[in-house]
């Protein structure tokens, strides 16, 4: 199972959210110059090769994500979020 913020304990939710935003922003920042260089070197047709390949890769990664609803429990007077991975 891929770690998601909804399956994280309260202590780890910030780390999971930070990793999500790190990779999301890296992809948004790095992909235009990389694709631009590839298109300059190989022509416009390279976009039609890499787009379906990376779309398939994204679908494969999404198949590994399991949807889970956080469970709340009261521990020593505090409300804590508990995901399936914490059981």
C-alpha positions as CSV (number, residue, x, y, z in Angstrom):
1,X,0.0,0.0,0.0
2,X,1.3,3.5,-0.9
3,X,1.4,5.9,2.0
4,X,-1.2,8.6,1.8
5,X,-2.0,11.4,4.2
6,X,-5.4,9.8,5.1
7,X,-3.6,6.6,6.3
8,X,-1.0,8.5,8.3
9,X,-0.9,8.9,12.1
10,X,-1.2,12.4,13.5
11,X,2.5,12.5,14.0
12,X,3.3,11.6,10.4
13,X,0.6,13.5,8.4
14,X,2.9,16.6,7.9
15,X,5.6,14.4,6.5
16,X,3.3,12.7,4.1
17,X,1.7,16.0,3.0
18,X,5.2,17.5,2.5
19,X,6.3,14.6,0.3
20,X,3.2,14.9,-1.7
21,X,3.7,18.5,-2.4
22,X,7.5,18.1,-3.0
23,X,7.0,15.5,-5.8
24,X,4.0,17.4,-7.2
25,X,5.9,20.6,-7.5
26,X,9.0,18.8,-8.9
27,X,7.0,17.3,-11.6
28,X,5.3,20.6,-12.5
29,X,8.7,22.4,-12.5
30,X,10.9,19.9,-14.3
31,X,8.6,18.4,-16.9
32,X,8.2,21.4,-19.3
33,X,12.0,21.9,-19.8
34,X,12.6,18.2,-20.1
35,X,9.9,17.7,-22.7
36,X,11.0,20.9,-24.5
37,X,14.5,19.6,-24.8
38,X,13.3,16.3,-26.1
39,X,11.0,18.0,-28.6
40,X,13.9,20.2,-29.8
41,X,16.1,17.1,-30.2
42,X,13.6,14.6,-31.6
43,X,10.7,16.7,-32.9
44,X,7.1,16.9,-32.0
45,X,6.5,13.2,-32.3
46,X,8.4,12.5,-29.0
47,X,5.5,14.1,-27.1
48,X,3.1,11.5,-28.5
49,X,5.4,8.7,-27.3
50,X,6.1,9.9,-23.8
51,X,2.6,11.1,-23.0
52,X,0.9,7.7,-23.1
53,X,3.9,6.1,-21.4
54,X,3.8,8.4,-18.5
55,X,0.0,8.3,-18.3
56,X,0.2,4.5,-18.0
57,X,2.9,4.8,-15.3
58,X,0.6,7.2,-13.4
59,X,-2.3,4.8,-13.6
60,X,-0.1,2.0,-12.3
61,X,0.9,4.1,-9.3
62,X,-2.7,5.1,-8.6
63,X,-3.7,1.4,-8.6
64,X,-1.4,1.0,-5.6
65,X,-3.2,3.7,-3.6
66,X,-5.8,2.4,-1.2
67,X,-8.6,4.6,-0.1
68,X,-9.1,4.6,3.7
69,X,-11.1,6.8,6.0
70,X,-9.4,8.0,9.1
71,X,-10.6,6.6,12.4
72,X,-10.7,8.9,15.4
73,X,-9.9,7.6,18.9
74,X,-9.5,9.4,22.2
75,X,-6.1,8.7,23.8
76,X,-5.3,10.2,27.2
77,X,-7.9,13.0,26.7
78,X,-6.7,13.9,23.2
79,X,-8.4,13.2,19.9
80,X,-6.0,11.4,17.6
81,X,-6.4,10.4,13.9
82,X,-5.7,6.8,13.3
83,X,-5.3,5.2,9.9
84,X,-5.4,1.6,8.9
85,X,-1.6,1.4,8.9
86,X,-1.6,2.2,12.6
87,X,-3.6,-0.8,13.7
